[in-house]
């Protein structure tokens, strides 16, 4: 089975916004917010359709990304240490500044009309 492409900066910003909004809580694949972000990520024209595996940015993968972000959040215990270097970079940039994080996420949504 083909692997999905790595998460982009824009996708990580949107996931970090969700992580902050849910205060670092784990979201299962049936959680409405995980489903909502999954739909948004699937609408983004960032990755070509032919590069997407069957479960591209599924609610499950959204939940895993939040766990990866949790691993770089110094105020939390736990998380998976399998996140990307970008998870840490974006946490360092936005983790303590929800206002700037929301601005960045809003710009992404406007850019793609979502």
C-alpha positions in Angstrom: 0.0 0.0 0.0 1.3 3.5 -0.8 2.2 5.8 1.9 0.6 9.2 2.2 2.7 12.3 1.6 4.2 14.0 4.6 2.2 16.7 6.3 2.8 20.1 5.0 3.3 23.3 7.0 -0.2 24.4 6.2 -1.7 21.1 7.3 0.3 21.1 10.5 -0.9 24.6 11.3 -4.5 23.6 10.9 -3.9 20.5 13.1 -2.1 22.6 15.8 -5.1 25.0 15.8 -7.4 22.0 16.5 -5.0 20.7 19.2 -5.0 24.1 21.0 -8.8 24.3 20.6 -9.4 20.9 22.3 -6.7 21.7 24.9 -4.5 18.8 23.9 -7.2 16.2 24.4 -7.1 12.9 22.4 -9.8 12.8 19.7 -11.0 9.5 18.5 -11.8 8.8 14.9 -15.5 9.4 15.5 -15.0 12.8 17.2 -16.8 15.5 15.2 -13.8 17.8 15.2 -11.5 15.1 13.9 -14.0 14.3 11.2 -14.3 18.0 10.3 -10.6 18.6 10.0 -10.2 15.4 8.0 -12.7 16.8 5.5 -10.9 20.1 5.3 -7.6 18.5 4.7 -9.0 16.3 2.0 -10.4 19.4 0.2 -7.0 21.1 0.1 -5.3 20.9 -3.3 -1.9 20.5 -1.7 -1.3 16.9 -2.6 -2.2 15.4 -6.0 -5.0 12.9 -5.8 -2.8 10.1 -7.2 -0.4 10.5 -4.3 -3.0 10.0 -1.7 -3.4 6.5 -0.2 -6.9 5.2 0.6 -7.0 6.6 4.1 -5.4 10.0 3.3 -5.8 12.5 6.2 -8.6 10.3 7.7 -10.1 11.1 11.2 -7.7 8.5 12.5 -4.7 10.2 11.0 -5.9 13.5 12.4 -6.0 12.0 15.9 -2.5 10.6 15.4 -1.2 14.0 14.3 -2.7 15.5 17.5 -0.8 12.9 19.5 2.4 13.8 17.7 1.8 17.5 18.5 1.1 16.6 22.1 4.6 15.0 22.2 6.2 18.4 21.5 3.9 20.3 23.9 6.1 20.8 27.1 3.0 21.3 29.3 1.7 17.8 28.5 2.9 14.3 29.4 2.7 11.6 26.8 2.3 11.7 23.0 4.0 9.7 20.4 7.6 10.7 19.7 7.1 9.9 16.0 6.1 13.3 14.8 7.9 15.4 12.3 10.5 18.1 13.0 7.9 20.5 11.7 5.5 19.5 14.5 8.1 20.9 17.0 8.9 24.0 14.9 5.3 25.0 14.6 4.6 24.3 18.3 7.6 26.5 19.1 6.2 29.2 16.9 2.5 29.1 17.7 2.0 26.9 20.8 2.1 29.8 23.2 0.3 32.3 21.0 -3.2 31.1 20.1 -4.1 34.4 18.5 -1.2 34.2 16.0 -2.0 30.5 15.4 -5.7 31.3 14.6 -4.6 34.1 12.3 -2.3 31.7 10.4 -5.0 29.1 10.2 -7.5 31.7 9.0 -5.1 32.8 6.2 -4.8 29.2 5.1 -8.6 28.7 5.0 -9.0 32.0 3.0 -6.2 31.0 0.6 -8.1 27.8 -0.3 -11.6 29.0 0.1 -12.5 26.7 3.0 
